[in-house]
Amino acid sequence: MNHTKFKHAIQQLVHLSPACWKALGSNLYTKTIQKEQFFSKEQSATKEIAFMQSGLMRIYYLDPQGNEWNKKFLMADDFVMASVNPSEQSKVFIQAIKETELVAISYADFLALAEKYPKLLELAHRLTAQYVSAKEAREISLLSMSAKERYQRFLEDYASIKDELPQYHIASYLGVTPTQLSRIRKGINI
């Protein structure tokens, strides 16, 4: 599989030496996750770090009543791992919504390489900072915006995939029921 998109995504964050690229490349593998299969499940350990070449996944959690609540949608060019803190078990499920192609590296191999190539630690820190920033923006929107405003933001943030998602996944992401989402959509003529 061609890793051009993967290399471009990393170069946007850090500059890796040719030796680091070579070492990293020799530890990469490709992986396909079929629709409805899991990249990771709640209570799993971080086993790998992956980059989405193509596809669509969702990160969700279960509330005490067993209801699914979508936290984030992942698409091509996103990085993914079971937990932002690899020393803790995952609190979420990561599931493919459609077939997803990944470029991955085992977390153990990544850590071993990071000891030799500190730029990989910088990469991990930058990815974590991006994640925390996006999480903060999402929390602010949930606390300060109406459901209609959140839906309009969703349409902007996920314009390229909004038509690929079932309405119940969108409703879950917005924190509303499918019936409430239907009313919101009617109210803005979609």
C-alpha positions in Angstrom: 0.0 0.0 0.0 1.2 3.5 -0.8 2.0 5.5 2.4 2.2 8.9 0.7 -0.9 10.2 2.6 0.6 8.9 5.9 4.0 10.6 5.2 2.3 13.9 4.2 0.2 13.9 7.4 3.2 13.4 9.6 5.2 16.0 7.7 2.5 18.5 8.6 3.3 17.9 12.3 7.1 17.1 12.5 10.1 16.7 10.3 11.6 13.2 10.5 15.1 12.4 9.4 15.6 9.9 6.6 16.9 7.3 9.1 13.7 7.7 11.2 11.5 7.3 8.2 13.3 4.2 7.2 13.0 2.7 10.7 9.4 3.7 10.9 8.6 2.3 7.5 10.1 -1.1 8.3 7.7 -1.4 11.2 4.5 -0.3 9.4 1.8 -2.7 8.3 -1.5 -2.2 6.6 -4.8 -3.4 8.1 -8.4 -3.5 6.8 -11.3 -3.2 9.2 -14.6 -4.3 7.7 -17.8 -2.5 8.3 -19.1 -2.9 11.9 -15.8 -4.5 13.0 -13.9 -2.9 15.9 -10.5 -1.3 15.9 -10.7 -1.4 19.7 -13.3 -1.9 22.4 -13.9 -0.5 25.9 -11.4 -1.8 28.4 -8.8 -2.7 25.8 -5.2 -1.7 26.0 -3.5 0.4 23.4 -1.9 -2.1 21.0 -1.3 0.1 18.0 -1.3 3.5 16.5 -2.9 3.8 13.1 -3.5 6.3 10.3 -6.7 6.1 8.2 -5.9 5.9 4.5 -9.6 5.6 3.7 -12.9 4.7 5.4 -15.1 5.9 8.2 -15.1 5.0 11.8 -16.8 6.2 15.0 -15.7 6.6 18.6 -18.5 5.9 21.0 -19.2 5.0 24.6 -22.0 3.3 26.4 -24.0 5.0 29.1 -25.1 3.0 32.2 -28.3 2.1 30.5 -26.5 0.7 27.5 -27.2 3.5 25.1 -24.5 4.3 22.5 -23.3 7.9 22.3 -21.0 8.9 19.5 -18.1 11.0 20.6 -16.3 11.5 17.3 -16.3 10.4 13.7 -12.9 9.5 12.1 -12.2 9.7 8.4 -9.4 9.5 5.9 -6.2 11.3 7.2 -7.1 10.9 10.9 -4.9 9.1 13.4 -6.4 6.6 15.7 -5.5 4.7 18.9 -7.5 3.0 21.6 -6.7 5.6 24.3 -5.1 9.0 24.5 -3.3 7.7 27.6 -1.8 4.4 26.6 -1.2 3.4 30.2 -4.9 3.3 30.8 -7.5 1.0 29.3 -9.8 2.5 26.7 -13.1 4.0 27.8 -14.6 3.9 24.3 -15.3 1.7 21.4 -13.8 2.4 17.9 -15.9 0.8 15.2 -15.8 1.0 11.4 -18.9 2.5 9.8 -17.6 1.4 6.4 -14.6 -0.6 5.3 -11.5 1.2 6.6 -7.9 0.9 5.4 -5.2 1.7 7.9 -1.5 2.1 8.0 -0.5 0.9 11.5 2.4 0.3 13.9 2.4 -1.6 17.1 2.5 0.7 20.1 5.5 -1.3 21.5 7.4 -0.8 18.3 6.5 2.9 18.3 7.8 3.3 21.8 11.1 1.5 21.0 11.6 3.7 17.9 10.8 6.9 20.0 13.7 6.0 22.3 16.0 6.2 19.4 14.2 9.0 17.5 12.9 11.7 19.8 11.0 13.4 17.0 8.5 10.5 17.3 7.8 11.6 20.9 7.2 15.1 19.5 4.8 13.6 17.0 2.9 11.8 19.8 2.7 15.1 21.8 1.4 17.0 18.9 -1.2 14.4 18.1 -2.3 14.4 21.7 -2.5 18.2 21.7 -4.7 18.1 18.6 -7.0 15.6 20.2 -7.3 17.5 23.5 -8.0 20.8 21.6 -10.8 19.1 19.5 -12.2 17.5 22.7 -12.3 20.8 24.4 -14.1 22.4 21.4 -16.6 19.6 21.4 -17.3 20.0 25.1 -17.8 23.7 24.8 -20.3 23.2 21.9 -22.2 20.6 24.0 -22.4 23.0 26.9 -23.0 26.3 25.2 -24.8 25.6 21.9 -28.4 24.6 21.2 -29.1 21.3 19.4 -29.8 23.3 16.2 -26.5 25.1 16.5 -24.7 21.8 17.2 -26.3 20.3 14.1 -25.3 23.3 11.9 -21.7 22.9 13.3 -21.8 19.2 12.5 -22.8 19.9 8.9 -19.7 22.2 8.6 -17.3 19.9 10.4 -18.4 16.7 8.7 -19.5 18.1 5.3 -17.6 15.4 3.4 -19.2 12.4 5.3 -22.6 13.7 6.5 -24.5 11.8 3.8 -22.7 8.6 4.6 -23.9 8.5 8.2 -27.2 7.1 9.4 -29.3 9.7 11.1 -29.3 7.8 14.4 -25.5 8.1 14.5 -25.8 11.9 13.9 -28.4 12.2 16.6 -26.2 10.3 19.0 -23.3 12.6 18.2 -25.4 15.6 18.9 -26.8 14.3 22.1 -30.4 14.2 20.9 -32.9 11.5 19.9 -33.5 10.6 16.2 -37.0 12.3 16.6 -35.4 15.5 17.9 -32.9 15.4 15.0 -35.8 15.0 12.5 -37.5 18.1 14.0 -34.2 20.1 13.8 -33.7 19.1 10.2 -37.3 20.1 9.3 -36.8 23.5 11.1 -33.8 24.3 8.9 -35.3 22.8 5.7 -32.9 19.9 5.1 
